[in-house]
């Protein structure tokens, strides 16, 4: 039997989704019927979520690059 702490299996609308020791992909979360119902209720479009995720990813990449630059400058002294 698989380790229950590492595996979460959800049965939703006859669809089995299995996440192994990681966060689900954005596509998987957006395909979830419950997520779709909530988004519809709140008037949120999938495209809006994808744009937001993209902007957050770009901001994180910039922060990571800035952190590497700062570390290199301080190492040189």
N, C-alpha and C positions, 0 to 999 in steps of 0.2 A: 504494500500500500504506500502511496506517495505521502511525503511529509506534509501534513495539513497546514503547517506554518508557512510553507513555501508555495503552496498551490491554493488558489481560490477558484472554484468553479461555480459559475452562475448559470442557472437555467431561466431564460427570459423569453417568453413567447415561443418556446420550442427551440430556441437557439442556444447552443452551449458555447460559452466563452471561457477560455482558460487563460489565466495570467500566472506565469511562473516567476516568482521572485522579482517582479519588475512592475513598473507602472504600465497600464495598457496604453497602446498607441492612441493618439488623438482620433484617428479614423475609427478605431474600435469604440471609443467612448461616444463619438458622434453618431455611430450606427446603432447604438443601444436604444431600444424602443422607449424606455423610460426617459432617457435624455431627450429624445425627440419630442416626447409629449411635453416635457417641461419647457423646452425651447419654444415649442409652438404656443404654449400657454403664455409665456413671457414675451413673445414676439421677437425672439432672437433667431437670426439666420446663421446657418452653418458658415457662410462666407465671412460673416463678422467675427466668428470665433477663430477661424483660420487666419484672418488678417491680424487679430490680436496676438495669437500664438507666434506668428511670424515676427511681429514687432518686438515681442518679449525675447524671442530667440536672438534677434539681431542686437538688442540692447545687452543681453548677457554676453554675447561674443565680443562686443565693444569693451565691456567691463573686464573681461578676461584678458583681452589684448592690452588694455591700459595697465592692468596689474602686472603683466609680464614685462611691459616697458619700464614700469616703476622699479621692479625688482632688479632688472638688468642695470638700470642707472645707479641704483644704490650699491650694487655689487662692485661697480667700477669705482665708486667712491668719491 
